[in-house]
């Protein structure tokens, strides 16, 4: 992997700033009612979908202040905002959140839905994301699939992708009629691997990516065309955290063997 620093970007992490961007104020501040509004704090892990001549921004964030009784982990959900231009303005869709934890009993309940990565396939919208479950009965983080007929949903959960158990920070793209997956994090054997699935579900490891970024984003020119002409990705962006100073966004280039 080769890389070049391309842009400096400070970050923010406040509930108020998340509200301003994702909820789009339309009433005087002293008359705002936050009840019933999906207003996540700490929005992160964003990814884009281009469909119907619009731009759909998926993101994950803390959906509430509720903390799981057993794992002590706050609830995470996946939200969606839409714009006519990649520069915005972004408006939160009425279907928010498009995916959230199940809110099951405290001894067996999902608590995290995060890191969305959308793909257009077979005429539908496939949303790969990471889900974890904690309680007296726990399942480690795993990649999950949800499918919808429209960009805004509703998304029907397709269940865990068991071949990607214990993996996270996944990027997917079409590889011919199949799907390739770059697993950025997780446990040995799954983390930092290139995976392949002819049906987009049953993945198997193709190559180890020990020098690859843990959580990056790649340029996927055929991800939304449903053309079955996808090739291996050439480049992407990642966040670099220096020993001193603020983090910045950095380009990396892929040289496949």
C-alpha positions, 0 to 999 in steps of 0.5 A: 500500500502506498499513501499520500496525505491529501486533506486535513480534517478536524472532527466534532462529536457533540449531540447538538451538532449532530442534530443540526445536520441530521434533523434539519431545524425548521422551527424556532429554537425555543419551540423545538421538541426532540421527542420522537426524533432520531437524533444520534450523538457521536455520528460516525462510520458514514457511507454513501449510496447513489440512487434515483439521481440522489445521494443517500448517506448512511451513518451509525450513531448512539440512538439513545442514552439507554445502556444495556444492562449486562454489557454496559454498552449504549444502543447504536443504530443506523440512520439515513440522510438524503441530498440532491448534491454530494455537497448537501444540504442533507435532510434526514429521511422519515424512515429513521433509523433504518436499522436499529437494535432489537431492544430484546430482553436484557439477557439476550439483546442486540446492542450495536448496529454500525458501519453500514456499506450499501451495494446495489445488486439484483435490482435491490439495495443490499446493506452490509453492516456490523452487529453485535449482541451482548447479554447472558447469551452473547454473540461476537461482532459479525457482519450482517445483511439487510435488503430493501426495494428502495434506498430508504427502506424498509430493510429486511434483515437477512441474518448474520453472515456466518462466514464473516463472524468475528469481523468488522469494518467491512467494505464491499464492492461488486466483482463481476457478478459476485461480491468482494469484501475487505474485512478491516478488523476483528479476530485473527483469521477474519481481520484484514482479509479479502473475502469473496462470495459468488452469491454475496452471502457465503464468503470465503477468504482469498488473501491476507491483507496484513498491511491494509488499513483497519477502517478505510473507504474505497472508491467503488465505481460499479457499486451502484450500477448493478452492471456485473462489471465490477473490478478490484478496487484501486484506491481509497481513503483512511484516517491517520492518527499521528503521535502528535497533532490532530488526525487527518485523512490520507489516501492509500493505493492498492497493488494486488498480487 
